[in-house]
Amino acid sequence: MLVFLGVENFAKIESAKICINSYTLLVGPNNSGKTYFMQLVQGVNERLVDLLDEKGMQILQCSKDTASDRDSDTEDAGYMISKDNILQFTEYLNEKLDENKEQIVREIFGREVPTGKIYVEFCLEAEEKYEVIFSEHLDKINKILSLTGSMLSLPANLLVSAADGALSDSFAGRKAYILKKYSEEKKKGEVVSLSVRSAKEEMDSIKSMLRNIFECDSLFFPASRTGIMLLYREFFANKADDMFSYQVKENQLVEKKNYGELTRPVYQFLRFLQTYSENEVSRRIYNKEIDFFEEKLIEGHISANKQNGFSYDSKTDHVSVPVYMASSMINEIAPLVLALTSMDLFGRFIIDEIEASLHPRKQLELVRFLNRLSNQGIRLILSTHSDTFASKVSNLYILSNYVKQDNGDDAMKKLGLEREDLIDSERLFVYEFINQPDGKSIVKEIPGNSETGFQFDLFTDSAMHLYNEALKIGEILQNDQA
């Protein structure tokens, strides 16, 4: 399922509708609204399911008779998301977004931001649907699991109340909630998530399942990461007492978080650095990607120590230094590998000015690294001002389309590339922010061409300006010499 976030008259943006759960690249001039939009994605993502009330849940509720392949003897009635109810559900959710838009924006940015409209759209793929199944009978749960695979084959992050790896009599008073995804390829349903909770927590449990569909645990990477890497500890040392203020609401004094005069996504990034702890499982999962990052990008290794912070170990001169003494390039991209290996599990990276402080050749390797993350399931929203970065994305898009039609191994070998560097062209979305004379900006999607890639008007105009300027300078020199 693709998720789109749209806005009208939000901050500087007159209109935009952008895919937020795939691989998205944003280009455009400064002060066109890209950073505002990226932070809005982070904040809205955290609130979608919370907006649902009993009326919204009723839209998704289904009976045994309307389920797809449900065994009425083993599974209780639950909730379904399919082409039959997604439009009604989306309409209702957008009504709730409209009712709460000012509050949501204020929570994200810490102040009022002009907001005309915020809305979401969901695009289900062919035959795609989701079901939330729940039951409080142990024998039924065992049969459900037998239909979808043994418990040992389920993803490692499933929350299961179990004893010695199997459900036991302690299941009494609890319910099992299983989220299954159906697609064209997997007719019988694939287990996406499973949890076992007290039967009294049914609404919270259902919402937890829905978060796996509509939301994505994200980390926003602000621009100027070098400065943040240098000063995040100082920020918390001096601002800890200023994190909270108070306001009068409904004749009561209530606590209000102000995040030290930062936006909430920026504060969350600072907090991520402050509380970082390495997850050895994640490091093993992304071992190949991390090896590529260390060899091709930073030519070294990032280490973390709770007392001393982060350090950079160079593979070329075998010197270890605190990150604040390393180059700005190291500081700009070190958070990427930290996010991959964190105990906080992120499914999406939202990265502002992804190419900052990187030499053009390093930008080329960075595109390959990000493609590898995307192929591993990490969702990406990136902004860039670099024609080098954008052109590399375009080149690999062309090559990826060619390889789909032909084997392509010889072509990749000639270019020094591997299959992991390619892009799923159907999951890549590119948008250009365009400033208007009235100070507003509009956002248009740039379509990809399998033979010519993407046409970036902003970068083309800059290149033509430099070319014409060089011609004029040449003419001036020739005339002077004559």
TIDREN-400160 format. One record per residue (C-alpha): residue number from 1; residue in one letter; chain; x, y, z. Coordinates in nm, 2 decimals. Example, Ala and Ser with C-alpha at 12.3 -4.5 7.8 and 13.67 -1.06 7.14 Angstrom:
BEGIN
  nr rest kette   east  north     up
   1    A     A   1.23  -0.45   0.78
   2    S     A   1.37  -0.11   0.71
//
This chain:
BEGIN
  nr rest kette   east  north     up
   1    M     A   0.00   0.00   0.00
   2    L     A   0.13   0.34  -0.09
   3    V     A   0.05   0.63   0.14
   4    F     A   0.04   0.99   0.02
   5    L     A   0.03   1.31   0.23
   6    G     A  -0.12   1.61   0.07
   7    V     A  -0.14   1.98   0.18
   8    E     A  -0.30   2.30   0.05
   9    N     A  -0.18   2.64   0.17
  10    F     A   0.05   2.50   0.43
  11    A     A   0.34   2.73   0.52
  12    K     A   0.49   2.84   0.18
  13    I     A   0.34   2.54  -0.01
  14    E     A   0.03   2.62  -0.21
  15    S     A  -0.03   2.26  -0.30
  16    A     A   0.15   1.92  -0.28
  17    K     A   0.07   1.55  -0.27
  18    I     A   0.37   1.33  -0.20
  19    C     A   0.43   0.96  -0.14
  20    I     A   0.56   0.92   0.21
  21    N     A   0.61   0.54   0.25
  22    S     A   0.83   0.44  -0.04
  23    Y     A   1.15   0.59  -0.18
  24    T     A   1.10   0.96  -0.24
  25    L     A   1.33   1.23  -0.36
  26    L     A   1.26   1.60  -0.32
  27    V     A   1.44   1.87  -0.52
  28    G     A   1.39   2.24  -0.53
  29    P     A   1.53   2.58  -0.44
  30    N     A   1.59   2.71  -0.09
  31    N     A   1.30   2.84   0.10
  32    S     A   1.04   2.64  -0.10
  33    G     A   0.89   2.44   0.19
  34    K     A   1.08   2.11   0.17
  35    T     A   1.20   2.10   0.53
  36    Y     A   0.85   2.21   0.66
  37    F     A   0.69   1.93   0.46
  38    M     A   0.94   1.66   0.58
  39    Q     A   0.88   1.75   0.94
  40    L     A   0.50   1.75   0.88
  41    V     A   0.54   1.39   0.76
  42    Q     A   0.70   1.29   1.08
  43    G     A   0.44   1.46   1.30
  44    V     A   0.13   1.34   1.11
  45    N     A   0.27   0.99   1.09
  46    E     A   0.27   0.98   1.47
  47    R     A  -0.09   1.09   1.50
  48    L     A  -0.29   0.90   1.23
  49    V     A  -0.41   0.61   1.43
  50    D     A  -0.46   0.81   1.75
  51    L     A  -0.72   1.01   1.55
  52    L     A  -0.94   0.70   1.52
  53    D     A  -1.24   0.67   1.75
  54    E     A  -1.52   0.41   1.77
  55    K     A  -1.69   0.54   1.46
  56    G     A  -1.38   0.52   1.26
  57    M     A  -1.31   0.17   1.38
  58    Q     A  -1.66   0.06   1.29
  59    I     A  -1.58   0.13   0.92
  60    L     A  -1.31  -0.13   0.93
  61    Q     A  -1.50  -0.39   1.14
  62    C     A  -1.60  -0.71   0.96
  63    S     A  -1.78  -1.03   1.04
  64    K     A  -1.68  -1.39   0.98
  65    D     A  -1.89  -1.40   0.67
  66    T     A  -1.71  -1.11   0.50
  67    A     A  -1.36  -1.24   0.57
  68    S     A  -1.14  -1.38   0.29
  69    D     A  -1.01  -1.72   0.39
  70    R     A  -1.10  -1.72   0.75
  71    D     A  -1.19  -2.05   0.92
  72    S     A  -1.50  -1.97   1.13
  73    D     A  -1.41  -2.24   1.37
  74    T     A  -1.07  -2.09   1.45
  75    E     A  -1.10  -1.71   1.41
  76    D     A  -1.32  -1.45   1.56
  77    A     A  -1.46  -1.15   1.38
  78    G     A  -1.21  -0.87   1.34
  79    Y     A  -1.12  -0.58   1.12
  80    M     A  -1.04  -0.56   0.75
  81    I     A  -0.89  -0.30   0.52
  82    S     A  -0.96  -0.36   0.15
  83    K     A  -1.07  -0.18  -0.16
  84    D     A  -1.43  -0.21  -0.03
  85    N     A  -1.38   0.02   0.26
  86    I     A  -1.06   0.21   0.21
  87    L     A  -1.22   0.51   0.05
  88    Q     A  -1.48   0.55   0.32
  89    F     A  -1.21   0.51   0.58
  90    T     A  -0.99   0.76   0.41
  91    E     A  -1.27   1.01   0.40
  92    Y     A  -1.34   0.97   0.77
  93    L     A  -0.97   0.99   0.86
  94    N     A  -0.93   1.31   0.66
  95    E     A  -1.23   1.46   0.85
  96    K     A  -1.05   1.39   1.18
  97    L     A  -0.73   1.54   1.03
  98    D     A  -0.91   1.86   0.94
  99    E     A  -1.06   1.89   1.29
 100    N     A  -0.72   1.85   1.45
 101    K     A  -0.48   2.00   1.20
 102    E     A  -0.40   2.32   1.40
 103    Q     A  -0.32   2.12   1.71
 104    I     A  -0.11   1.87   1.52
 105    V     A   0.09   2.14   1.35
 106    R     A   0.14   2.33   1.67
 107    E     A   0.27   2.01   1.84
 108    I     A   0.52   1.96   1.55
 109    F     A   0.65   2.31   1.51
 110    G     A   0.58   2.46   1.85
 111    R     A   0.39   2.75   1.70
 112    E     A   0.11   2.84   1.47
 113    V     A   0.18   2.77   1.10
 114    P     A  -0.07   2.87   0.83
 115    T     A  -0.25   2.55   0.73
 116    G     A  -0.53   2.53   0.48
 117    K     A  -0.57   2.16   0.44
 118    I     A  -0.39   1.84   0.53
 119    Y     A  -0.50   1.50   0.39
 120    V     A  -0.39   1.15   0.33
 121    E     A  -0.46   0.90   0.05
 122    F     A  -0.40   0.53   0.05
 123    C     A  -0.35   0.33  -0.26
 124    L     A  -0.39  -0.05  -0.23
 125    E     A  -0.21  -0.27  -0.48
 126    A     A  -0.39  -0.54  -0.68
 127    E     A  -0.56  -0.79  -0.44
 128    E     A  -0.40  -0.62  -0.14
 129    K     A  -0.59  -0.62   0.18
 130    Y     A  -0.53  -0.65   0.56
 131    E     A  -0.71  -0.83   0.83
 132    V     A  -0.68  -0.81   1.21
 133    I     A  -0.78  -1.14   1.36
 134    F     A  -0.82  -1.20   1.73
 135    S     A  -0.92  -1.48   1.96
 136    E     A  -0.90  -1.57   2.33
 137    H     A  -0.90  -1.95   2.28
 138    L     A  -0.56  -2.12   2.29
 139    D     A  -0.66  -2.40   2.06
 140    K     A  -0.78  -2.15   1.80
 141    I     A  -0.46  -1.95   1.82
 142    N     A  -0.25  -2.27   1.76
 143    K     A  -0.47  -2.34   1.46
 144    I     A  -0.43  -1.99   1.33
 145    L     A  -0.05  -2.02   1.36
 146    S     A  -0.06  -2.36   1.18
 147    L     A  -0.23  -2.19   0.89
 148    T     A   0.03  -1.91   0.86
 149    G     A   0.35  -2.09   0.97
 150    S     A   0.50  -2.20   1.30
 151    M     A   0.57  -1.95   1.57
 152    L     A   0.95  -2.00   1.52
 153    S     A   0.91  -1.87   1.16
 154    L     A   0.75  -1.55   1.26
 155    P     A   0.95  -1.22   1.26
 156    A     A   1.18  -1.17   1.56
 157    N     A   1.00  -0.85   1.66
 158    L     A   0.66  -1.01   1.73
 159    L     A   0.53  -0.95   2.08
 160    V     A   0.41  -1.29   2.20
 161    S     A   0.31  -1.39   2.55
 162    A     A   0.48  -1.73   2.56
 163    A     A   0.66  -1.98   2.79
 164    D     A   0.95  -2.17   2.65
 165    G     A   0.87  -2.06   2.30
 166    A     A   0.51  -2.18   2.30
 167    L     A   0.17  -2.04   2.42
 168    S     A   0.07  -2.19   2.75
 169    D     A  -0.20  -2.19   3.00
 170    S     A  -0.10  -1.84   3.10
 171    F     A  -0.29  -1.74   2.80
 172    A     A  -0.60  -1.73   3.01
 173    G     A  -0.76  -1.38   3.03
 174    R     A  -0.57  -1.27   2.72
 175    K     A  -0.64  -1.23   2.35
 176    A     A  -0.41  -1.29   2.06
 177    Y     A  -0.42  -1.03   1.78
 178    I     A  -0.28  -1.12   1.44
 179    L     A  -0.24  -0.89   1.15
 180    K     A  -0.24  -1.07   0.81
 181    K     A  -0.16  -0.91   0.48
 182    Y     A  -0.31  -1.05   0.16
 183    S     A  -0.16  -0.98  -0.19
 184    E     A  -0.17  -1.11  -0.54
 185    E     A   0.13  -1.33  -0.46
 186    K     A   0.02  -1.46  -0.12
 187    K     A  -0.34  -1.55  -0.13
 188    K     A  -0.35  -1.72   0.21
 189    G     A  -0.22  -1.42   0.40
 190    E     A   0.12  -1.33   0.55
 191    V     A   0.16  -1.27   0.92
 192    V     A   0.28  -0.91   0.96
 193    S     A   0.25  -0.87   1.33
 194    L     A   0.12  -1.06   1.63
 195    S     A   0.07  -0.96   2.00
 196    V     A  -0.09  -1.11   2.30
 197    R     A  -0.25  -0.88   2.55
 198    S     A  -0.51  -0.86   2.82
 199    A     A  -0.86  -0.88   2.67
 200    K     A  -0.94  -0.55   2.85
 201    E     A  -0.69  -0.38   2.61
 202    E     A  -0.87  -0.47   2.29
 203    M     A  -0.90  -0.11   2.15
 204    D     A  -0.53  -0.04   2.22
 205    S     A  -0.44  -0.38   2.07
 206    I     A  -0.63  -0.31   1.75
 207    K     A  -0.48   0.03   1.71
 208    S     A  -0.14  -0.12   1.76
 209    M     A  -0.21  -0.36   1.47
 210    L     A  -0.33  -0.07   1.26
 211    R     A  -0.01   0.13   1.32
 212    N     A   0.17  -0.15   1.14
 213    I     A  -0.03  -0.05   0.83
 214    F     A  -0.08   0.32   0.84
 215    E     A   0.22   0.44   1.03
 216    C     A   0.60   0.39   1.02
 217    D     A   0.85   0.45   1.30
 218    S     A   1.05   0.73   1.15
 219    L     A   1.36   0.94   1.23
 220    F     A   1.39   1.29   1.09
 221    F     A   1.75   1.39   1.01
 222    P     A   1.77   1.78   1.01
 223    A     A   2.01   1.97   0.79
 224    S     A   2.34   2.09   0.95
 225    R     A   2.39   1.76   1.12
 226    T     A   2.76   1.85   1.19
 227    G     A   2.66   2.12   1.43
 228    I     A   2.41   1.89   1.60
 229    M     A   2.67   1.62   1.64
 230    L     A   2.91   1.87   1.80
 231    L     A   2.66   2.03   2.04
 232    Y     A   2.38   1.78   2.12
 233    R     A   2.52   1.70   2.47
 234    E     A   2.56   2.07   2.55
 235    F     A   2.20   2.13   2.44
 236    F     A   2.07   1.88   2.69
 237    A     A   2.30   1.99   2.97
 238    N     A   2.18   2.35   2.94
 239    K     A   1.82   2.31   2.82
 240    A     A   1.69   2.02   3.03
 241    D     A   1.52   2.26   3.28
 242    D     A   1.36   2.46   3.00
 243    M     A   1.19   2.17   2.83
 244    F     A   0.85   2.24   2.99
 245    S     A   0.63   2.54   3.02
 246    Y     A   0.27   2.59   3.13
 247    Q     A  -0.04   2.72   2.97
 248    V     A  -0.40   2.78   3.08
 249    K     A  -0.64   2.54   2.90
 250    E     A  -1.00   2.51   3.00
 251    N     A  -0.93   2.70   3.32
 252    Q     A  -0.66   2.46   3.42
 253    L     A  -0.28   2.49   3.43
 254    V     A  -0.14   2.22   3.21
 255    E     A   0.21   2.12   3.12
 256    K     A   0.32   2.21   2.77
 257    K     A   0.64   2.07   2.60
 258    N     A   0.83   2.33   2.40
 259    Y     A   1.13   2.11   2.31
 260    G     A   1.38   2.39   2.40
 261    E     A   1.25   2.61   2.12
 262    L     A   1.31   2.34   1.86
 263    T     A   1.06   2.16   1.64
 264    R     A   0.96   1.83   1.78
 265    P     A   1.13   1.62   1.49
 266    V     A   1.46   1.81   1.55
 267    Y     A   1.43   1.75   1.93
 268    Q     A   1.36   1.38   1.86
 269    F     A   1.68   1.36   1.66
 270    L     A   1.88   1.52   1.94
 271    R     A   1.72   1.28   2.19
 272    F     A   1.80   0.99   1.96
 273    L     A   2.17   1.08   1.97
 274    Q     A   2.16   1.13   2.35
 275    T     A   2.00   0.80   2.42
 276    Y     A   2.16   0.59   2.15
 277    S     A   2.24   0.23   2.23
 278    E     A   2.36  -0.03   1.98
 279    N     A   2.14  -0.32   1.88
 280    E     A   2.36  -0.62   1.79
 281    V     A   2.08  -0.79   1.61
 282    S     A   2.03  -0.49   1.38
 283    R     A   2.40  -0.47   1.31
 284    R     A   2.39  -0.83   1.20
 285    I     A   2.08  -0.78   0.98
 286    Y     A   2.24  -0.48   0.80
 287    N     A   2.59  -0.61   0.81
 288    K     A   2.65  -0.59   0.43
 289    E     A   2.51  -0.24   0.41
 290    I     A   2.72  -0.12   0.70
 291    D     A   3.03  -0.28   0.55
 292    F     A   2.96  -0.08   0.23
 293    F     A   2.91   0.24   0.43
 294    E     A   3.24   0.20   0.61
 295    E     A   3.44   0.10   0.31
 296    K     A   3.30   0.33   0.04
 297    L     A   3.18   0.63   0.24
 298    I     A   3.36   0.70   0.57
 299    E     A   3.66   0.47   0.52
 300    G     A   3.64   0.38   0.89
 301    H     A   3.41   0.29   1.17
 302    I     A   3.18   0.47   1.41
 303    S     A   3.19   0.36   1.77
 304    A     A   2.96   0.46   2.06
 305    N     A   3.04   0.50   2.42
 306    K     A   2.78   0.62   2.67
 307    Q     A   3.03   0.82   2.87
 308    N     A   3.25   0.96   2.58
 309    G     A   2.99   0.98   2.30
 310    F     A   3.08   0.88   1.95
 311    S     A   3.42   0.83   1.80
 312    Y     A   3.55   0.78   1.45
 313    D     A   3.81   0.51   1.38
 314    S     A   4.00   0.56   1.06
 315    K     A   4.09   0.26   0.85
 316    T     A   4.36   0.45   0.66
 317    D     A   4.58   0.59   0.94
 318    H     A   4.44   0.37   1.22
 319    V     A   4.36   0.67   1.44
 320    S     A   4.06   0.70   1.67
 321    V     A   3.92   1.05   1.74
 322    P     A   3.60   1.18   1.89
 323    V     A   3.35   1.25   1.62
 324    Y     A   3.37   1.63   1.69
 325    M     A   3.73   1.61   1.57
 326    A     A   3.64   1.42   1.25
 327    S     A   3.56   1.58   0.92
 328    S     A   3.22   1.74   0.86
 329    M     A   3.15   1.47   0.61
 330    I     A   3.18   1.21   0.88
 331    N     A   2.95   1.41   1.11
 332    E     A   2.69   1.46   0.84
 333    I     A   2.64   1.09   0.75
 334    A     A   2.74   0.91   1.08
 335    P     A   2.38   0.93   1.20
 336    L     A   2.27   0.71   0.91
 337    V     A   2.46   0.41   1.05
 338    L     A   2.37   0.49   1.40
 339    A     A   2.00   0.48   1.31
 340    L     A   2.05   0.14   1.14
 341    T     A   2.21  -0.01   1.45
 342    S     A   2.00   0.16   1.72
 343    M     A   1.78  -0.01   1.98
 344    D     A   1.51   0.21   1.84
 345    L     A   1.39   0.03   1.53
 346    F     A   1.32   0.28   1.25
 347    G     A   1.14   0.18   0.93
 348    R     A   1.18   0.52   0.76
 349    F     A   1.45   0.78   0.73
 350    I     A   1.35   1.14   0.65
 351    I     A   1.67   1.32   0.56
 352    D     A   1.71   1.69   0.49
 353    E     A   1.99   1.79   0.25
 354    I     A   2.12   1.44   0.22
 355    E     A   2.44   1.54   0.03
 356    A     A   2.56   1.81   0.27
 357    S     A   2.94   1.82   0.30
 358    L     A   3.00   1.53   0.07
 359    H     A   3.24   1.55  -0.23
 360    P     A   3.06   1.46  -0.56
 361    R     A   3.24   1.13  -0.57
 362    K     A   3.11   1.04  -0.22
 363    Q     A   2.76   1.15  -0.33
 364    L     A   2.77   0.88  -0.60
 365    E     A   2.85   0.62  -0.34
 366    L     A   2.59   0.76  -0.10
 367    V     A   2.32   0.70  -0.37
 368    R     A   2.43   0.33  -0.39
 369    F     A   2.42   0.30  -0.01
 370    L     A   2.07   0.45   0.01
 371    N     A   1.95   0.22  -0.27
 372    R     A   2.08  -0.08  -0.07
 373    L     A   1.88   0.04   0.23
 374    S     A   1.57   0.08   0.02
 375    N     A   1.61  -0.28  -0.11
 376    Q     A   1.63  -0.39   0.25
 377    G     A   1.29  -0.24   0.33
 378    I     A   1.40   0.10   0.47
 379    R     A   1.16   0.37   0.35
 380    L     A   1.33   0.70   0.25
 381    I     A   1.23   1.06   0.20
 382    L     A   1.53   1.27   0.09
 383    S     A   1.58   1.63  -0.01
 384    T     A   1.88   1.74  -0.21
 385    H     A   2.02   2.05  -0.38
 386    S     A   2.28   1.85  -0.56
 387    D     A   2.26   1.78  -0.94
 388    T     A   2.53   1.52  -0.89
 389    F     A   2.32   1.32  -0.64
 390    A     A   2.00   1.36  -0.84
 391    S     A   2.18   1.26  -1.17
 392    K     A   2.31   0.94  -1.01
 393    V     A   1.96   0.85  -0.89
 394    S     A   1.84   0.91  -1.25
 395    N     A   2.13   0.70  -1.40
 396    L     A   2.06   0.40  -1.17
 397    Y     A   1.68   0.43  -1.25
 398    I     A   1.76   0.39  -1.62
 399    L     A   1.99   0.10  -1.55
 400    S     A   1.74  -0.06  -1.33
 401    N     A   1.47  -0.05  -1.60
 402    Y     A   1.72  -0.20  -1.85
 403    V     A   1.82  -0.48  -1.62
 404    K     A   1.45  -0.57  -1.57
 405    Q     A   1.41  -0.62  -1.94
 406    D     A   1.75  -0.79  -1.99
 407    N     A   1.99  -0.98  -1.77
 408    G     A   2.22  -0.67  -1.75
 409    D     A   2.51  -0.84  -1.57
 410    D     A   2.76  -0.73  -1.83
 411    A     A   2.64  -0.37  -1.81
 412    M     A   2.67  -0.36  -1.43
 413    K     A   3.02  -0.51  -1.45
 414    K     A   3.13  -0.24  -1.69
 415    L     A   3.00   0.02  -1.46
 416    G     A   3.14  -0.13  -1.15
 417    L     A   2.80  -0.18  -0.99
 418    E     A   2.61  -0.46  -0.83
 419    R     A   2.24  -0.56  -0.83
 420    E     A   2.21  -0.42  -0.47
 421    D     A   2.27  -0.08  -0.62
 422    L     A   1.97  -0.09  -0.84
 423    I     A   1.63   0.08  -0.77
 424    D     A   1.29  -0.07  -0.78
 425    S     A   1.17   0.18  -1.03
 426    E     A   0.80   0.14  -0.94
 427    R     A   0.87   0.24  -0.58
 428    L     A   1.07   0.56  -0.67
 429    F     A   0.89   0.89  -0.66
 430    V     A   1.06   1.22  -0.75
 431    Y     A   0.91   1.57  -0.68
 432    E     A   1.02   1.92  -0.76
 433    F     A   0.93   2.22  -0.55
 434    I     A   0.88   2.53  -0.76
 435    N     A   0.87   2.88  -0.62
 436    Q     A   0.60   3.11  -0.76
 437    P     A   0.62   3.49  -0.81
 438    D     A   0.37   3.54  -0.52
 439    G     A   0.62   3.37  -0.27
 440    K     A   0.43   3.05  -0.26
 441    S     A   0.55   2.72  -0.40
 442    I     A   0.38   2.43  -0.58
 443    V     A   0.50   2.07  -0.60
 444    K     A   0.49   1.86  -0.91
 445    E     A   0.58   1.50  -0.96
 446    I     A   0.87   1.44  -1.21
 447    P     A   0.78   1.13  -1.41
 448    G     A   1.07   0.89  -1.49
 449    N     A   1.15   0.78  -1.84
 450    S     A   1.30   0.43  -1.87
 451    E     A   1.55   0.56  -2.13
 452    T     A   1.63   0.92  -2.02
 453    G     A   1.56   0.91  -1.65
 454    F     A   1.44   1.22  -1.48
 455    Q     A   1.44   1.58  -1.61
 456    F     A   1.53   1.82  -1.33
 457    D     A   1.44   2.16  -1.47
 458    L     A   1.61   2.35  -1.18
 459    F     A   1.95   2.18  -1.23
 460    T     A   1.92   2.21  -1.61
 461    D     A   1.86   2.58  -1.59
 462    S     A   2.16   2.62  -1.36
 463    A     A   2.38   2.42  -1.60
 464    M     A   2.26   2.62  -1.90
 465    H     A   2.33   2.94  -1.72
 466    L     A   2.68   2.84  -1.65
 467    Y     A   2.73   2.72  -2.01
 468    N     A   2.60   3.04  -2.16
 469    E     A   2.81   3.24  -1.91
 470    A     A   3.12   3.05  -2.02
 471    L     A   3.04   3.12  -2.38
 472    K     A   3.01   3.49  -2.31
 473    I     A   3.33   3.50  -2.12
 474    G     A   3.50   3.33  -2.41
 475    E     A   3.36   3.59  -2.65
 476    I     A   3.48   3.87  -2.43
 477    L     A   3.84   3.72  -2.41
 478    Q     A   3.85   3.67  -2.79
 479    N     A   3.73   4.03  -2.86
 480    D     A   3.99   4.17  -2.62
 481    Q     A   4.27   3.97  -2.78
 482    A     A   4.16   4.08  -3.12
//
